Amino acid sequence: MTLTLNGETRSFTGVDHLAALVTALGLDGRKVAIERNLEIVPRSAYLKTALCDGDRIEIVHFIGGG
């Protein structure tokens, strides 16, 4: 499957929903916000949000600090 991830075209296999994508990227799902095709996806819906070839995904990482 080909996705546009933060403006970069990337290929993935075995990634059928957002939770699997987060895992494949090695991210902590509690510290990211995800937009799929211009719509923000609630964290509670990552497992239920299917990915399709050509989807545009934007991921923002939260960084703490002082």
C-alpha positions as CSV (number, residue, x, y, z in Angstrom):
1,M,0.0,0.0,0.0
2,T,1.3,3.5,-0.8
3,L,0.5,6.3,1.6
4,T,1.6,9.9,1.6
5,L,3.0,10.4,5.0
6,N,3.8,14.0,6.1
7,G,4.1,14.9,2.4
8,E,6.4,11.9,1.5
9,T,5.2,9.0,-0.6
10,R,6.0,5.7,1.3
11,S,5.1,2.1,0.8
12,F,3.9,-0.2,3.6
13,T,2.9,-3.8,3.8
14,G,0.7,-5.4,6.5
15,V,-0.7,-2.0,7.6
16,D,-4.4,-2.0,7.3
17,H,-5.5,0.6,10.0
18,L,-4.0,3.6,11.8
19,A,-3.0,1.6,14.9
20,A,-0.9,-0.7,12.8
21,L,0.8,2.3,11.1
22,V,1.7,3.8,14.4
23,T,3.2,0.5,15.5
24,A,5.1,0.1,12.1
25,L,6.6,3.6,12.5
26,G,7.6,2.8,16.1
27,L,5.6,5.7,17.5
28,D,3.9,6.0,20.9
29,G,0.2,6.4,20.0
30,R,-0.4,8.5,23.2
31,K,2.0,11.2,21.9
32,V,0.9,11.7,18.4
33,A,-2.1,13.4,16.6
34,I,-3.1,11.9,13.2
35,E,-5.0,13.4,10.3
36,R,-6.2,11.1,7.5
37,N,-7.3,12.8,4.3
38,L,-7.7,16.2,6.0
39,E,-9.7,14.8,8.9
40,I,-8.4,14.5,12.5
41,V,-8.8,11.0,13.8
42,P,-9.5,10.6,17.5
43,R,-7.0,8.3,19.3
44,S,-9.9,6.0,20.3
45,A,-10.6,5.3,16.6
46,Y,-7.1,4.3,15.4
47,L,-8.0,0.6,15.5
48,K,-11.2,1.2,13.6
49,T,-9.8,3.6,11.0
50,A,-8.9,1.5,7.9
51,L,-6.2,2.7,5.5
52,C,-6.6,2.7,1.8
53,D,-4.0,3.0,-1.0
54,G,-3.3,6.6,-1.7
55,D,-4.4,8.0,1.7
56,R,-2.8,11.2,2.9
57,I,-1.6,10.9,6.5
58,E,-0.2,13.7,8.6
59,I,1.3,12.8,12.0
60,V,2.3,15.4,14.6
61,H,4.5,14.3,17.6
62,F,4.0,16.0,21.0
63,I,7.2,17.0,22.6
64,G,7.4,18.0,26.3
65,G,9.9,20.3,27.7
66,G,10.5,23.4,29.8
